[in-house]
Amino acid sequence: MTKGILGKKVGMTQIFTEAGELIPVTVVEATPNVVLQVKTVETDGYNAVQVGFDDLRDVLSNKPAKGHVAKANTAPKRFIREFKN
C-alpha cells in the first residue's frame, strides 16, 4: 500500500552530522490530514485513498466540493490529493 502525507513547506534549514558535514533539510508543516474517500477496484476500477488538508472557508468552496467533503464529515479542504496503490 502506498503511504503519503500532505504538508506545507515552511522553509529550509541545515543540520550537522557528527562528522561535521552540513546537510540541507526542508522544514515541512504537516497539518492534520483527513481521508475524504477510499476508492476500490469494484467501484472505481483502481485502489486509491483521497486525502485532504488545510481547511478552506465556506465562502471559497463551491457546492460540489462541500457535498464531497460532507460525506467525510469535515470542512472543505484547500488541497486534495489521491494516493494510488
N, C-alpha and C positions, 0 to 999 in steps of 0.2 A: 504494500500500500504506500502511495506517495504521501509524504508529510510536508507541510508547509505552514508558515506563519506570516502574517502581513504586519507591516510596521512602517513608520516614517523615519527617514534618515534625519538625524539631529545634527550630525557633523562628523568631523574627523578628529582623531587624537593619535597619540603614539604611546607605545609601551616598550620597555626594555627587557630583554631576556637576561638570564643570569650571566651569560657570556658578554653582555654589554651591547648586543646588537639591537638596533632600532627597528621596530615593526610598526608600520602604519595600520591603524584599525578604524573601522567605521562604527559610529555610535548609532544604534537603532532604537527608537522608542516603540516597544511592542505593546500597543494598547489591547484591551480585550477583543479577541476575535470571536465572531458568532457564526455558527453553522446555519446557513439560510436554507440550504436544500441538499439532499442526498440523491444523486442520480444513479439509477441502476440500469443494467442491461435490459431488463424486462420492460421498463417504461421509456427509457431514453436511448437505448442502443449502446450505451457505454457506461462505465463506472466513473463517478466523479463526486467530489464534495465541493459545494459552493460556499465560500466563506466571505464575510463582510466585516469591515471595521470602520471606525470614525463616524460617529453619529452625524446625521445631516438634519438641518432644521426642516420642519414640515413644509414651510413655505417654498423651499428649494427643491422639493421632490414632487414628482407627478403622481397621478392616481395609480397607474400600473405598478410603479415602484413601491408605493405604500401597500398595495394589495399583496405584492410578492413577499415583503418582509412581515406582513401581518400574520402569515402562516407560521412564521417562526417566533411570533410574539415579541418583536423587538422594534426599535425605531429604524427609520430609513438610514441606510449606510452610504457614505461617500465613495468608498471603494469596495467593489465586489469582484472577486476573482474565483476561478474554478481550478481545482487541483484534480487532474485525471490520474487514474491508476494505470 
